[in-house]
Amino acid sequence: MRDRYLGRKNSVVASWMQLIATSPVDQKKNIGRYANELKQAVEARWAHYSETAPEPMPAGAVDVTLPGRVPALGHRHPLTVVRDRLEEIFTRMGFAVVEGPEAEDEWHCFDALNMPAEHPARDMQDTLYLATPITYSDTDRRTLLRTHTSSMQIRHMQAHQPPVRIVVPGRVYRRDDLDLTHSPAFGQIEGLAVGESRARRSI
């Protein structure tokens, strides 16, 4: 800051000093006097500022009078990003997004999907049952953590007439040893389309 006004080159005072050499003879005296007065005034002002200015803060110091910094927000979970993207794609194609309970009864999870008790597909899925069943209707059916979101296909078709176009995203659970490539809980999305076929023929 000092060099801007009192520096030897390219400063405000120096520019006035340079005018003395190029000015007419009858004006040199006045210009020289104005330049000296300006220099003295600026030097006095700078001296006063230097005496009253606060000492610079040491390196690494924290000014507690400054307002607090807003913490940076985190990033959305990758699975949430993928799920939202898939829902966006399917909804543009006319599908509705449907969600359902993660604790499901045995009939909706298996029997209604043509997987009776002896079905081989139930060997790895017919496992994570609740000690006390959850009553969804007049019949008490065994309750388990759903192994797929297909159970919502049954629930939706029970309540709606075709045509049906839905996608069912959600968390599902299966018996599996937890390691880097396996998890007993994971995300799934299923699609269901039921309606009349509209075949096009070219003549």
N, C-alpha and C positions, 0 to 999 in steps of 0.2 A: 504493500500500500504506500509506503514512504517513497519508493522509487517513482511512483506515478506522478508525484508532485515535486519532489526534491532531487530526483536522480540527475546525474550529470548529462545523460543523453535521453532525448525523447520524453522529457518530463514537462510539466506545465511551466515551471520556473525557467528551465533551460531554453524553452522555446521563446520566452520573452528576452532572455539574454542574447539569443541569436538575432533578434530583431534590431538590436543596437548597432550591429556591424553593417546592416543593410539599409538602415533608415536614413533619411536626409539629415544633414548636419544640424539644421535648426530644431530637429525633433529628438536627437540623440539624448539630450539632457533629460527631457521629460520621460522618455521611454526607460532610460536607466534608473531614474528615481522610482517609477512605478514598479519596475522589475525588482528593485531592492526592497521596497515596501511589501510587495507580494511575498518575496522570499522570507522576510522577517515574520510576516503574519502566519505564513504556513508553518515555519519552524516553531513559532510560539504555540500554535495550535497542536502541532505534533508532540511537542514536549509535554503539554498538559495532558494529552491523550495517553502518552507513555506512562505518566505518573499515576493516572487514575484507572488505567485498564487492568482488568483482573489477570492474575497470573495464568499462563496456559496450563491446561490439565495435563497431568503426567500420562505417558503412554499406557493404554489399557484401562484407564480410569472410567468409571460409570457415572454419568450424570443422573442422579436420582430424581431430578426435577423434570426430566423429559417424560412425555406420555408413554405409557406402556406399548410394547410392540404386539401387534395382533399375531397370534400363532398361525403358522401355515396349516391349512386344512389337509387332511389325508386324501388318499385316492380311493375311489370305489373299488370294491372287491372284484377281481376278474370274473368270477362266476356270475355276479350280478350284472356286469357289463355284457357278458355273453347272453344271459337270459333276456335282458331287455332288448338286445339286438334281434334275437330269434322271435320274440313277441312282436316286435315291429314288423318283421318280414311277414309273419303269418297274418297279422291283422290287416296288412295291406292286401292280402289275398282273400279277405273276407272271413277269416277265422275269428272266433271269440275266445278270449282267454278265460279259463275256468280253473278255480282252485278248490281244494277240498281238505278234509281232515287228515292229519298225519297218523293219528291213531284210528285204524279202520277195523271193521268187523270181518270175520273170516269169510262170510258169504260174498260180500262185495269184492274182497281182495282175491278170492280164489274160485269158489264154486260158480258164481255168476259169470266168470270168465272161462268157463269150461275147464277148470282145473280142480277136479275132485281130489279127495284125500290121497288116492293112490297114484296121482299124476306124478311122473318123474320130475317135473319142473319144480315141485314143491320141496324137494330134498334140501335145496340150499336156501329156501325162502320161508318155509313154514316153521319159524323159529322164535322170533322176538315177540312173545306174547306178554300181555299184562296179567298180573296176578288176579286182578279183579276186572271182569268185563265191563265195558261201557255200554249202557243201554241206549240204543238208537231207535228202538221200536218196542212193540209188545214182546218180542222174542229176544231173550238174552243170548247173544252169540258171542263166541270167544273173540277177544279184541287183541290185535297185534299192531306193531308199527308197520305201516304199509311198506310193501316191498317194491311197489311200482305205482305210478299215478294212473294206471289203467282202471282202478276202482272208480274214478270219477267219470269214466265213460259210461259205466253202468248207471251211476246215480243221475247223470245228465239225461240219458235215454229214458230213464223211468219218469222223468219230469217233463220231457220235451218230445214233440213229434218231429219226424224227419221233415225237411232236410236238416242235417246236423253238421256243423263245421266248427270244431273246437280244437284248441291245444291246451294241454294240461301240464304246466310246469310245477315243480315242487321238489321237496327233499324226500328221499326214500331211504329205507333201512334194510340191510341184509346181513346175515351172519358172515363175517369175514375177519381175518386177522389183520390188525392195523399195521401197515408198514408204508414204505415210500410209494408203492403202487396200488395199495388196497386200503379200503376204508369201509367200515360198517354203515356209514352214512354218506350219501352223495346226491347230487342234483340230477334230475331227469326231466325231460319234456316229451310228451307224446301227442300225436295228432289223430283226430278221428273225423272222417268225412263220410256221411251217409246221405244218399239222395239218388235221384234218377240220373242215369247216364244219358248224356246228350251227344250222340255220335254225329259227326259231320261227314257228309258224302259229297264228293265233287262230281258234277255231271259233265 
